[in-house]
Amino acid sequence: MSAKRIKDKILYLRLKQKDKEAFIKAYDNYINDIYRFIYFKVGSKEDAEDITSQVFLKSWDYIQNNDLLEYKTIKAFFYRVARNIIIDHYRGKNTQANISIDNKENQIDIIDEKVDLGKEVDLKNDIKNLQQAMRELKDEYREVLMLRYINELSIKEIAEILDKSKGNVRVLIFRAIKALKNIVN
């Protein structure tokens, strides 16, 4: 077991004991990942910030009420809470998520003199095509690809977040990739 996994296990056990310092540490460890996950789901900086706050507030409530017992990792717990709040968010709005990998409002330009301009144009076209293809995927496929390749979660973590078996998650990822390839081609 890696040192990071051991630290996460210890942190999780401390959270079960309602340790405030452990919660602050967990918050610091996962705030960026949870925000990114939410942002890709809602497409709005303001909504993502609000929902991220809700995730950690609701998580602390769960911890205080001893509802943390069913989760194996704190990471999966935070993603599960985030996913449920996003679902509630869209039920309330009754709208579709606008996925954006390249946000025009908060664009960050990184200049690298070594980059070939032709390759950069090709890369931007590839990203644009990928964005369009992702929009055409079913929500379930889009979500599993984001969890796996954008948030870099393990199959086990995704299974826990989605409440599916690891085998089902592997099949879902395989089908999502296949669907994405069909759309792109």
N, C-alpha and C positions, 0 to 999 in steps of 0.2 A: 504494500500500500504506500503511495507517495506521501511525502511530507505535507503537501497541500490537502490531500484527502484526510489525513490524520487531524490536521488543524481544523478542517471543516467539521469533522466528527466531534471533536472536543467543543467547538463553538456550538454545535447543535445540542449537545448534552447540557451545556451551560444555559442555552436558551430554554430548554425544558424546565430548568430551575428558575426561570423568570429573571435571569441576570441581565440588568440594563446595559452594563458594559459590553456584554456579549452581543446584545442587539445592536448597539452602536457600531461594533466591529463588523457585524454581518451587513449592516446598512452600508458602511464604507466599502466593504468587499463587493457588494452586488448592485449598488445604485446605478452604476453606468451600464451594466448589462441589462438590467431591468428597464431602464429608461430607453435604451436602444431598441429592445424588443417591443416596447409599447409604441415608440415613435414609428417604427416600421408598420405597425398595425393601424395606427390612427392617422398618421401623416401630418399632424399638426403639433408644433412645438408646445403651444400652450396646453392643448389637451394632454399631450404626453407628460408634461410636467405635473399637471393636476392629477392624472391617473397614477403616476409614479408615487406621488405623495399619499394618495389613497391606499396604494398597495402596502406601503410601510406602516401606515396607521392601522389598517385592517390586520396586518400581520402581527403587530404588537398586541392588538385586541385578542387575536387567536391565541397568542402565547400566554396572555394573562388568564384566559379562560381554559387553559390546558387542552386546546384543540390541536396542538402540534404533534400529538402522539402518532398519527397515522402516516407521517411522512418519513422517508428514509434519509433525505438530505435537506438542508436548509435552502439550497439553491432551487431544488425542485419545488419546495414549498412556496418560495417567492414567485417563481414562474407560474405556478398554479393559481395563486392569488391574483397575479397580474392578468392572466388569461380570463379568469372569471369576471374581474372588474371591467375588462375590455368588452366582454360579451354584454354585461349590464349596460355599459356605455352605449353600445350600438342598439340595444333594445330600446333604450330611452330616446335615442336620436332617430332610430329607424333609417340609417343611412349605410352606405358601403364604404369601407376603408379605402383611402387613397394612398397606395404604396408609393413611396418616393425614396429612391436611393440618392438622388442628387437634388436636394432641396434648393430651389432658386432663392428663397428668402435668406437662408443662412449658408450661402455658398462659401466654401473654403477653397482658395486657390493655392496650390503648392507648385512652385516652379522648380523644375529639375532640368538643369542645362544639358544633362546627358540623354534626355528623352528625345527620340526621333519624332518630329512633328507628324509624319505620316502614321507612325504607330499610335501616337496619341489620338489622332482623328479616328483611326480604326477602333481603338479602345472605347472612345466615346460612343461610336456607333454600336459597338457590341453591348455596352451598358444600356443604351437606349432600347435596343432590341430585347435585351433581357428584361428590362422594366416592363415593356409591353407584353412580353410573353408571360411574366409573372402575374400580370393583371388578368390574363385570360385563364389562368389555372383556377381550379376549385379552391375555395377557402382552406379546406383541409390540407390540400397539397401545398399551397403557398405557406401555410403555417408550419408544416413539418420541415419544409426546406429552409425556412428562416431560422427555426430552432437549431437545425443541424449545421447549416453552413454559414449563417450570419452570426448567430449566437454561440456557435461551436459547442453545443451540448452533446453529451454522449447519448447513445441509444437508450440506455437505462434511464437517464434523466428525462428524456423526452417521453418515454413510456410512462413514467410516474406523473409527469405534467398532464399528459393526455388521458391518463387512466386507461392505458391499453397495455397489452403484453409487448415484450421486446420484439417478438416475432412479427406482431401486427405492425409495429413501428417500422421495422426493416422493410416489410412489404409495402407499406405506405410510402416510404422514401423511394423505394425502387419504382413504384408506379408514378410518383410525382416527377421523378427525373425523366422517366420515359415520356410522360405527358409533356413535360417542358421541352424535351428534344423534338417531339413531334410538332409542337407549336413553332419552335425556332426554325426547324427545317421546313 
